[in-house]
Amino acid sequence: MRLPTGIINDLYRLSARKELRGLGFRDLSIFNNALLAKQWWRLIHFPNTLAAKVLKHCYFPDSSIVQVSDCSYGSFLWKSFVWGKELLDAGSRWCIADGSSVSIYHDRWLPRPISFKVQSPPVLDIFAKVGCLKLSSGAWNEDLIHASFEPDEASLILNLPCSLSPSPDAVLWYFDKLGSYTVKSGYHFGCERILKPSTSGLNLVESWWKALWPLKVPGKVKLLIWRGCHNWLPCKGVLSRQGFSGDQICSVCHSRPESPMHALWGCHSLKSIRSMCGFTKGIKCGDDTQFIDFMMECRSRLSFDNFELLCIVIWRIWYRRNDLVHNHGSLRVEEVVLWSLTFLSDFQRANSVPSDKVANMGVEKLKWKPPGKGLFKINTDAAINGSLGRVGIGIIIRDSAGHVMASSSQSLRSVLSPQSAEAVAILRGLQLARDSGL
C-alpha cells in the first residue's frame, strides 16, 4: 500500500537531525544503505572469508573488489551490496603506504572531501602511480610534487604522513578518526549528503536547534518548544487549519486568533508574566511573529540561565491554558513565574553533582614513572608551527632505572593535525628504539 504524501512528509521531518527541526529518528532508507556499506567494507578488508570468495568467483574473478565498476547485473543480494558501495565510495579514500596500488589521477587519495581526487592538470603520465612521487627512502619528492601539482594540492600531498616501511596501500573511511567504517558514521554521512543546509538561513536555524536540545530542562519542556516551533500545538488556529470545526478565537482572552505564538506568549492575559520576565523586553512578540523566530531571538539575546527559565515559563503557560480551557482551572498568572523559578532550581539541583563531591575531586598530578625491570619506556611529544609549516618532534627512551638510552629531536616540513603529529611522533619513537637495538 502506498502511504499518503502527508504521512511520508511527517516521517521525513521526524527523521531529520535535531539541529534541523527533526527528532533524530532513523531514516530507514539511509540506515539500510549504511548497513549494506558495512558489508562492502568487510568484503574489502576480509577477502579470505567464504562470502568474499564466492562473490569474487561470481562477479569479479579477474580483478579485486576495489576495481569493480560494472555492477548492473547479478542477484538481488549483489545489487544490494553495490548500493552500499555507492555510500562507501563517497566517503572513503586510499591511505598511501608504498603508493604502488593507487593511481595519481584516477583514484581517490587526497584528504579533501568530497571528490578526494587530484584536480590539477595532468603533468605526469596519466596512468602514473602515487609511488612515483616518493624517493627511495619513502619520503615525498618535494621538488617533483611542487612541479606537478597546484600549490594547494602540493601542500595536501606533502602533509600526508609517509610510511617509511614497505607496506601495501589500504582503503580508509575518511569520517572516522581511526579510518574504520562504522554503521553510525556511515549513517551520519548519508544524512549529511541529503539534509546538509546550504544557505545562511538554514545555518541559523541549525544553530538554534543545537542550542535547544542541550538545555538543562526536562525533556517534556524541550518537546513542547519543538512542537510550538513546528506549529504542531493543538491550539485553535492550528486545529482550524486541519479541518476541525469551531472558531479560531483564543479561549482565554476571547479577542485574537489562537496561534502557537499567541497561546504561549503573546496572549493579552499574559501581560503580567511578560512584565515579570523583564529580560524579554524589546523582543517582538506580536501575533504576526512566528514562534520559532521569537525563540531564536530570545536565545541570541538572553543569557543561558534566563533562556532556560523562559522555556519553563512557556511550558507552565501551556499547562495553565489547558487547565483553564478543559478543567476551568483558576491558576493565577502571577504564580506561573514563581512556580517556574522553584521548579527549575529543584530540577537542576537534582541533576547536578553535589558540591561536596566536586570539592573532593582532586586532580592527580602527573609524574613520570619508570618501566618494569628489563623494559624501556618511550616518551614522545609533537609541536606544530603553522606559520612556518613545520612540526617539531621530541623523543626520549629510558630504562627501569631512569637512565636515558636514546633521544632525538626532529623537525619535519609539514603541517599536520595535532592527532596526526602525535601519531607521527610515536612512530618515530618506535623507529628510534628499533634502530637503537632496544
TORGUNU-867834 format. One line per 4 residues: for each residue x, y negated, z negated of C-alpha. Coordinates in steps of 0.001 Angstrom, whole numbers, plus 524288, in hexadecimal, padded with zeros to 5 digits. Each point is the difference from the previous one (the first is absolute). Layout:
X:Y:Z | ...
***
This chain:
80000:80000:80000 | 80529:7F2AB:8038D | 800AC:7F6D1:7F46C | 7F982:7F29B:80129
8092D:7F4D1:80332 | 7FCCA:7F918:7F348 | 80441:80BA1:7F7D0 | 80C86:80167:807D9
8031D:7F196:7FDE6 | 7FD7D:80140:7F161 | 808F4:80BDA:7FF21 | 80A52:7F87E:80790
7FF4A:7F4C2:7F64D | 80110:80936:7F467 | 80BF2:806BD:805BB | 80730:7F326:80211
80AF8:7FD00:7F685 | 7FC69:7F854:7F3E3 | 807E0:7F47F:8052B | 7F6C4:7FF8B:80BC0
7F300:7FFF0:7F8B3 | 7FEEA:80ED3:7FF87 | 7FFEF:8097C:7F4A0 | 80B97:807CC:804C7
7F844:80C5D:80341 | 80716:808E1:80964 | 7FD52:7FE95:80E5A | 7FE0B:80E44:803AE
804CB:7FE53:80DED | 80CC0:7F95F:7FBEF | 801F3:8099B:7F4D5 | 7FDEE:80B74:80930
809F8:7F9FB:8093A | 809CF:7FE8A:7F4D6 | 7FE28:80E39:7FBEE | 80299:804D8:80DCD
80BF5:7F72A:80101 | 80548:8074C:7F42B | 7FED9:80CC8:8077D | 807C3:7FA53:80B52
80A38:7FB28:7F653 | 8016A:80DD3:7FAB4 | 8018C:80560:80DB8 | 80B3A:7F66D:80233
80727:802A5:7F34C | 7FD06:80E70:7FE49 | 801DC:805B6:80DA9 | 80293:80DC1:7FAE4
7F28E:80227:7FA22 | 7F71A:809DF:80698 | 7F63C:7F586:80426 | 80ABC:7F7A0:8061C
80586:80B98:8077B | 7F2A1:803FA:8054B | 7FCD9:7F228:80475 | 80D65:7FE80:80636
7FE42:80C97:807A9 | 7F29E:7FB8F:804D3 | 801E5:7F18C:802D0 | 80E5F:7FBE8:800A5
80889:80C0C:80210 | 80AEE:7F8AD:806F3 | 800E7:7F3B4:7F790 | 7FF14:7FB43:7F202
7F3BD:7FAEA:7F992 | 80507:7F1FC:7FFE2 | 800C3:800B0:80EE2 | 7F1DB:80448:801DA
7F959:7F665:80929 | 7F55A:806E6:807DC | 7F5AD:80354:7F5E2 | 7F3CF:7FFE9:80870
7FE06:80EA7:7FF8F | 7FF25:80A8A:7F5AF | 7F6FC:804AE:7F548 | 7F7D4:7F770:7F72A
809D6:80250:7F50E | 80B58:7FB73:80878 | 7F8A2:7F3EE:8049D | 7FCE9:7FCE4:7F1CC
80E77:80097:7FCA4 | 802EB:7F747:80BA6 | 7F635:7F611:7FAE2 | 807CB:7FFB7:7F35C
80C76:7FE88:80805 | 7FB30:7F2DD:8050B | 7FF81:7FA73:7F233 | 80D17:805E8:7FC62
80699:7FAC1:80C38 | 7FAF7:7F24E:7FD37 | 80661:7FF7A:7F28C | 80C53:8082D:8014F
80D71:7FDD3:805B5 | 80CFC:806F5:80146 | 809C4:7FF6F:7F4E3 | 80D36:7FF02:806A2
80ABD:80959:7FBBA | 80903:803C9:80B44 | 7F6B8:7F9D3:809F3 | 8013B:80B2E:809AC
7F160:802F0:80081 | 7FAA5:7F23D:80144 | 7FEB7:7F839:80C91 | 8039F:7F1B0:7FEA8
7F555:7FAD2:808E3 | 7F55B:80A56:7FF52 | 7FF17:80465:7F1CF | 7FB0A:7F92A:7F3D2
80B79:7FD9E:7F6E7 | 8010B:7F192:7FC6B | 7FAA0:7FC45:7F27B | 7F630:7F690:805FB
7F1A7:80381:80077 | 7F77F:80164:807A5 | 8077F:80458:80C1A | 80CDD:8042E:7F966
805D7:7FF93:80DB4 | 80AEE:7F807:8061D | 7FAA5:7F421:80734 | 80CE3:7FAB4:8055A
80218:80167:80EC1 | 80787:80C92:80319 | 80EA0:7FDD7:80121 | 804AB:80DC5:7FD44
7FBE1:80C37:80748 | 7F13F:80151:7FF1E | 8017D:80DD7:7FAA2 | 80B05:7FCC0:7F673
7FF39:80560:7F234 | 80193:7F83C:7F37C | 80C4E:807CB:7FD3A | 80754:7F859:80A64
7FE6A:7F3D6:7F78A | 808A0:80610:7F580 | 80EA1:800F2:7FE56 | 806E3:80CE7:7FDA0
80004:7FCC8:7F167 | 7F120:7FF8D:7FFF1 | 7FF3E:7F132:7FE2C | 7F8B4:7F737:80968
8076C:7FA73:80B96 | 7FD18:7F1C3:7FD03 | 805EF:7FA58:80C65 | 7F82D:80925:808C1
7F36F:7FD84:7F882 | 8014C:7F131:80092 | 802B9:800D6:80E9A | 7F47B:8091C:802E5
7F4B2:7FAB4:7F7DA | 7F93A:7F353:7FCA8 | 80506:7F9DC:7F348 | 7F430:803EE:7F7CB
8008F:80E2E:80485 | 80EC5:80084:7FE6E | 7FE30:7FBAC:7F1E9 | 7F5AC:80A84:7FDBD
80906:80A94:8054B | 80BDC:7FBA8:7F82E | 7F7CE:7FFD9:7F395 | 7FC9E:80E65:801AE
80842:8080C:7F676 | 80A17:8086B:806DC | 800E5:80E91:7FD9B | 80E89:802AE:7FE8F
7FE52:80EC7:80046 | 7FB0A:807C1:80BC8 | 7F18E:802B9:7FE31 | 7F434:800BE:80917
7F693:7F4D3:8021C | 7F2ED:80140:7F91D | 7F262:7FA3B:800F6 | 7FBF3:7F7B4:7F455
7F343:7F98E:7FC19 | 8024E:7F15D:7FFAB | 7F546:7FCBB:7F61C | 80586:807F9:7F4BC
80C1D:7FC9E:7F812 | 804D4:80E04:800E6 | 7FCFB:800EB:80E7F | 7F702:80B9D:7FDE4
7F229:7FFF3:8055B | 7F502:80110:7F61B | 7F172:8004E:8028F | 7FE5A:7F434:7F70E
809BB:7F785:80763 | 7FAA7:804C7:80D04 | 7F220:7FC8B:7FBF6 | 803DB:7F24B:7FBC2
80780:7FE20:80CA7 | 7F422:80480:807C5 | 7F772:7F64C:7F8B2 | 809BE:7F518:8028E
7FF94:802B6:80E99 | 7F13C:7FE49:80055 | 7FCA5:7F68D:7F51D | 80BE5:7F723:7FF13
7FB98:7F1AF:8001B | 804FD:7F7D0:80B24 | 7FBA9:7F246:7FC52 | 8031E:7F6BA:7F4FF
7F1B2:80038:7FBDE | 8003F:80EA5:7FE1A | 80CF0:7FEF2:7F8EA | 7F99D:7F67B:7F690
7F4CD:8097E:7FDB6 | 809B8:80B0F:7FDF6 | 80740:7F834:7F5A0 | 7F303:7FD88:7F91C
7FC91:80E6A:7FF45 | 80DB0:8030B:7FB32 | 7FDA7:7F653:7F504 | 7F2AB:805A5:7FC57
802D3:80E52:7FDA6 | 80B6A:7FE87:7F649 | 7F7E9:7F74F:7F6DF | 7FFAC:80496:7F1E0
7F134:800C4:7FF7B | 7F6DC:80BD5:80040 | 7FE0E:806CB:80CFD | 7F178:7FCDD:7FFFB
80363:7F184:7FFE8 | 80915:8013D:80BB4 | 7F5C9:80825:8071B | 7F5B8:7F575:7FDDA
80938:7F59D:80580 | 802EB:808E5:80B97 | 7F182:801ED:802C7 | 7FD4D:7F17D:7FEBB
80AC6:7FCB3:809AD | 7F9E7:8097F:809AE | 7F22F:7FA9B:7FDD9 | 7FBF8:80D67:7FB24
7F958:7FBBA:7F361 | 7F163:80334:7FF50 | 7FBCD:7F1D8:7FE74 | 7F3EE:7FAFC:806F1
806DA:7F9C8:80B91 | 8078A:80C67:80336 | 7F416:808BF:7FE0D | 7F7E7:7F759:808F9
80A05:8016A:80AEF | 7FF62:80EB5:7FE36 | 7F163:7FFF4:802D4 | 7FA69:8002B:7F23A
7F354:7F882:7FE47 | 7FF3E:7F452:7F6FF | 80567:7F257:7FF60 | 80E58:7FC1A:7FEE4
7FE3D:7F617:7F500 | 80820:801F4:7F3B6 | 7F808:8060D:7F4EF | 80771:7F820:7F5C5
7FFF9:7F1EC:804FB | 7F48D:801AD:8099D | 8059D:7F591:808F4 | 80A62:8056C:80942
801EE:80C72:80834 | 80765:80A2D:7F837 | 80CDF:8035B:806AA | 80B62:806AE:7F8FF
8066B:7F2AD:7FE40 | 7F38D:7FA4A:7FA53 | 7FD4B:80B72:7F6E5 | 80DDD:80133:7FACA
803E9:7F1B4:7FE88 | 7F84F:7F5B2:80769 | 7F297:8013F:7F98C | 7FB01:7F38C:7F96B
7FD66:807C2:7F389 | 80EA4:802AD:7FECE | 803C0:7F19B:7FF33 | 803BB:800DF:7F1A0
808A6:80BE6:802C8 | 80703:7F89E:80AC0 | 801DD:7F4CC:7F675 | 805AB:808F2:7F582
80936:805F9:80A1F | 8065B:7F2F5:802D0 | 80B3D:80675:80746 | 7F73B:8018C:80C07
7FD6A:7F166:80103 | 80240:7FAEA:80DBB | 7FE3B:80D42:80696 | 7F4F3:7FFF5:809EF
7F4D0:808D9:7FBC8 | 7F411:7FBA9:807BD | 7F62C:8093F:80628 | 806B0:7FE58:80D2D
80CAB:8056D:7FA4F | 80340:80E4E:80208 | 802E1:8073A:7F363 | 80CE8:8055B:80525
8046F:7F230:80388 | 7FC99:7FB6E:7F24A | 8079C:80B2D:7F9B5 | 80BCE:7FE13:808C6
8003C:7F190:7FC8E | 7FEF9:80319:7F184 | 80B08:809E0:800C9 | 808E6:7F62D:806AC
7FD4A:7F541:7F60A | 7FDF3:806D4:7F2FA | 809B5:8064C:7F6F9 | 7FFD3:80EC8:7FF2B
7F967:7FFE1:7F28E | 7F573:7F65C:8041C | 7FD23:807A8:80C56 | 7FE39:80C91:7F836
7F6BE:7F8CA:7F6DE | 7F870:7FAC1:80BB6 | 7FE1A:80DDE:80525 | 7FA9D:80477:7F2D3
7F6EF:7F431:7FF71 | 7FAD2:80304:80DA8 | 7FD89:80E21:7FC33 | 7F89D:7FB7B:7F3DC
7F81C:7F652:8082C | 7FBA9:80B35:808C8 | 7FC60:807F4:7F3F6 | 7F810:7F483:7FAB2
7F941:7FE1A:80D17 | 7FBCD:80E43:800A3 | 7FB87:7FFBF:7F1D4 | 7F787:7F412:802A8
7FA3A:8052B:80CBA | 7FD66:80E13:7FC16 | 7FED1:7FFD9:7F11E | 7FBA9:7F1EE:7FD83
80BEE:7FE6C:7F757 | 80363:7F3CD:7F86E | 80EDB:7FF5B:8008D | 803EE:7F1B7:7FF27
809E3:7FABF:8099E | 80853:7FA8C:7F4F2 | 80240:80DC9:7FB0A | 8058F:80495:80CFE
80D26:7F92B:7FEE8 | 801C4:80315:7F187 | 7FCD3:80E58:80256 | 80955:8005D:80B9B
80B3F:7FA5E:7F7FB | 7FE1E:80A36:7F56B | 7FE44:80B22:8099F | 80C29:7FC9A:807E5
8083D:7FEA5:7F3B6 | 7FB4E:80D19:7FA9A | 801E5:806EE:80CFF | 80DD0:7FB2B:80222
803BB:802BE:7F1E2 | 7FB15:80DF9:8013A | 807C2:80209:80C84 | 80CC8:7F9E1:7FBA9
80BBD:805EA:7F907 | 7FFD0:7FCA8:7F164 | 80966:7F4FF:7FCC8 | 806ED:807FD:7F581
8034B:80A68:80A14 | 80516:7F5C1:80963 | 808B9:7FA61:7F557 | 805B1:80D62:7FD28
80364:802D7:80E29 | 80E98:7FDE6:7FF5C | 807DA:7FEFA:80C7E | 80A9D:80A38:7FFFC
80D42:7FA41:80302 | 806B9:80650:80B82 | 80D65:80566:7FCCB | 808D8:80838:80872
800EA:80E16:7FB87 | 80AD6:8092E:80453 | 7FC8E:80CA2:8073A | 8017F:80D77:7FA19
80D1F:8069A:7FEF1 | 8056F:803EB:80D46 | 7F6A2:7F6EB:80739 | 80174:7F2C5:8068D
7F686:7F493:80074 | 7FECB:7F702:80BC1 | 7FACD:7F23C:7FDC0 | 7FCE4:7F769:80BAA
7FA46:7F2A4:8027F | 7FCD5:7F7D2:80BEE | 7FE44:7F167:80228 | 7FA74:7F93B:80C02
80454:7F2FE:805A8 | 7F5AA:7FCD8:80A13 | 8062F:7F333:8045E | 80CC1:806CA:803A9
7F972:80C6B:804CE | 8081C:808BB:7F730 | 7FDF1:80A50:7F583 | 809B4:8020D:7F4F3
8016B:80D7A:7F9CD | 806F8:803BC:7F36C | 80326:80E09:7FBE7 | 8067C:805BD:7F3EA
801BA:80E56:7FC49 | 80344:803E4:7F202 | 80209:80CCB:7F8C2 | 7FAAB:804A3:7F2EA
80A4E:7F814:7F8A4 | 7FC85:7F380:8073A | 80C77:7FFF0:807FC | 7FED9:7F9FB:80D8E
80276:80A87:80A36 | 7FD34:7F7B1:80C0A | 7FA33:7F2D9:80383 | 7FCFF:7F83D:80C1D
7FA3B:7F323:80491 | 7FB04:7FE68:80DCC | 7FA18:7F531:80832 | 7F6D1:803F6:80AF6
7FB9E:7F75F:80B37 | 7F18C:8029E:7FEC6 | 7F389:7FA90:7FA13 | 7F8B3:80B34:7F986
7F444:80050:7F724 | 80375:80149:7F180 | 7FBA9:80E3E:7FFF0 | 807F4:80340:80C1D
80BFC:7F8FC:7FAAE | 7FF6C:807BB:7F34C | 7FE44:80CA2:807AE | 80BEF:7FCE5:80862
807C1:7FD29:7F397 | 7FC6C:80D58:7FA72 | 803BD:8068B:80CD0 | 80D2F:7F929:8001F
801FE:8040A:7F1DE | 7FDE4:80E4A:80365 | 8093F:7FEBE:80B84 | 80A69:7FA09:7F71B
7FE87:80B59:7F68B | 8015C:809B1:80B32 | 80BEF:7F92D:8059B | 80636:7FF85:7F271
7FE92:80EB2:7FE74 | 7F6E7:7FF04:7F453
***
